[in-house]
Amino acid sequence: MKFTAEQIAGILEGEVIGNPNAEVYKLAKIEEGTAGSLTFLANPKYQNYIYSTQATITIVNTTFEAEQAVTTTLIKVEDAYKSFSKLLEYYNQVKLMKSGIEQPSVLSENVVYGSDLYLGSFCYVGKNVTIGNNVKIYPNTFIGDNVIIGDNCVLFAGVRIYSETEIGANCVVHSGSIIGSDGFGFAPLEDGTYSKIPQIGNVILEDNVEIGACTTIDRATLGSTIIRKGVKLDNQIQIAHNVEIGENTVIASQTGIAGSTKIGKNCMIGGQVGIVGHITIGNGVRIQAQSGIGKSIADGETVQGTPAFNYGDFTKSYVHFRNLPKIVADLDDLKKKIE
């Protein structure tokens, strides 16, 4: 896709200084700009690059005044960083503006879908599925029976949505993620083997949820595993059966949450955190990376360590831990003097 400086200025409500017909078709850092690329200057530390960049168009703040000749066409805006971010969002929307049903793909009985559906090739949609307006489903995606998908959702290639799952509006599920797989439920038998406990619940994703690549969310044994509105999950996260995650909580990669744990809203959970089952984590909790959570946490706590405890206490204790060999040596010296 190509855009002219005039078109970009129209989107950003900016002013063109230079050639309004200059065309770009790619994005670049200002120091790496080449012909045909669009870049931006927001940080004054990079200002010297604007005089050497080969980028065709550069977005700058209205306050910018060139101290020497520039070859790049300028677009002046109130805030270059925000405008560039807006342009990225616009570009992404344009890139995702696909529609139509590609073949081969399968739509089973009683499937209902809204306007502007994109269904990529080799997709399977099960019976009694309801799909909203402007939904984009990329190739090799599986959608089981009785699934509900709200408006403006995007399911990238290779997503697996098991039966009975409910997905709200404006959700994004990245490639390789599995929503609604069986929870890990097995009952031990006297002979040492295990009997599988049927998992007959479902998964509910509320509005504005984003799921990273290769993340798994298990269906409930009974009832629902619930991801509340605005939650953002990174890649490679495991959410077990009957977990509930509160609104606008964010969780980083490789975290695992065991069954029936309830996590509050506006929490921030670092990468590689392990959380046991059947506990409650309050609202606004901060959990540092690689922590092990074995008990409930009150609202507003910040914790670290395995097992995790108060972050301030952890940092103080860590200082002593690093000095432990010296402390032991000092104790040995004192012991010898006393003896």
Summary of the structure (lengths in Angstrom):
residues: 339
radius of gyration: 26.6
end to end distance: 83.5
largest distance: 89.8
contacts: 1126
relative contact order: 0.06
helix: 18%
strand: 30%
